[in-house]
Each structure stands twice: as structure tokens, then as C-alpha cells.
Amino acid sequence: MVRRAAVAVALAGLMVPLGLAATSTAAHADSTTPLASSVGGGASGIGLYVQANAPKLLETLTQSNTYGVYAYEPESVVTLPSSGSATPIVAQAAGETEDGVTVDAVKVSTVGNLYGDPFAASSTELTGVHIPGTDIEALSTSCVWNAAGATATTSILYDNGSVYTPPPGTIEQLPDGEVLALNDQTTGYYYDGTSVAHVITVIGAELSLETPQVSPGRGPQGYVDLYLGFTSCDPLNLPSLAGLGALLND
């Protein structure tokens, strides 16, 4: 992420992707034996991540001391139940705006099951995108978590009709000095009590915004990032807490 390092699991080398070691292809194909006891994922069109170096700054919002919180426009959020869903869970919204960035239309979806075909598959589609200082017209993100592991991708459509698939962690410096990250991927591992799985989250575009509060003599006490196209195939990384107006004075 732009100013926030992804958290990695120190024992990653000891872990085996869910279903690869203990489950045969035949057992997976008949879809009668669950390969996981729980799954999860989700997606959101536009939202904010607030990081506070002083946890008390977020206490009124979260009712607890925390260093970071996600918040998303509630109209364009979907989450996958821990038991999965046989049909895609879809949400659509129009006319979303945050800190000068506008999106005309958003569609998000997630689906998955305990049998790994897939455990989770989430996606976002954002059209009519306007990010000051860029020529981005639309973007889409997707991720898939199955028995073979987890993958994700981002696709960017520009005003001139060209399409760009940025490598993970692409960084662009905007004319106003702000930093834009494209295809920001975070990988990790999820343990469901029985097996360990490789999971992933992708953010199509991430824009660094202002710090939420400055403490005299101590400087900035945190920062705010704007997310476009948050897509998760990770049960531990889900969209939550709709609305940050009280904190950001929107």
C-alpha cells in the first residue's frame, strides 16, 4: 500500500495451500466433502482507510483503541458469509464521491463455497471514474481463491480507449504531488482451524490523502487513503464500518 506495509506471516514457509496436500482432485471434483470449515471475501467500490498513530483518535468511531479502520460507502459493499454462497452476491450504486474523486457507477460481487470451486471470487467494476490529475475513465478488479492458491488482477481503462493491466504495486506521482498506487495487492494466509490457505486482497487504485489530525509538537498522527475497487478473497480482510463523516468532517 502507499504508506502502509502489508503484513506477512512469519511461518509462511511451513504452510501448505488449502486442499493441495491433504485432498485429492477426485475428492474436490465430487463437491461432497468440504475442503474448508469457513470461507470469506468481499468487495467495495469506493472507501477510505484511516490510520491513526494514536489509537484514541479512532475510539469514538470504533468504540475501541485501534490503529487503523476501513470505511466504505454502504451502497456498494458485499461480503461473503463464512459458509459461502451458491449464487453471486451483487450490489450496485451510482454517483459516489469522496475527496474530489467521483465514480458514476459501481458494481461489486462476491461468491464462493466450502468446496474450493472457488472458496471465494470477488470483483469490482467502476465506470465514469474521475481522479484529478489522471486520465482514468474506468477500472475493474478481481480475485480468486481456490485449491490451487489465490490470484488477483486490476484493469484500467483510459479516456483514449487504451487498456492497462498494471503490475502489482505500480506507483504514479500525480501533478499535485499526491501518490497513486495501482493494483495494490496484499497476500497472506488464512487458517480455518484445520488447514492453511493462501489468500489475497487487491485495491485497484489507492490515493494518499490528508492526515486526519496533527498533534502540536508531535506532527501528523495518522493518514487517510482513498480506495477504489477494494476486492478481497481473504476472510480476515473485509469491508466494514460504513461512513467516516464524523471523523473526517465530510
Secondary structure, 3 states (H helix, E strand, C coil): CCCCCCCCCCCHHHCCCCCCCCCCHHHHHCCCCCCCCCCCEEEEEEEEEEEECCHHHHHHHHCCCCCEEEEECHHHEEEECCCCEEEEEEEEEEEEEECCEEEEEEEEEEEECCCCCCCEEEEEEEEEEECCCCCEEEEEEEEEEECCEEEEEEEEEECCCCEECCCCCEEEECCCCCEEEEEEEEEEEEECCCCEEEEEEEEEEEEECCCCCEECCCEECEEEEEEEEEEEECCCCCCCCCCCHHHHCC
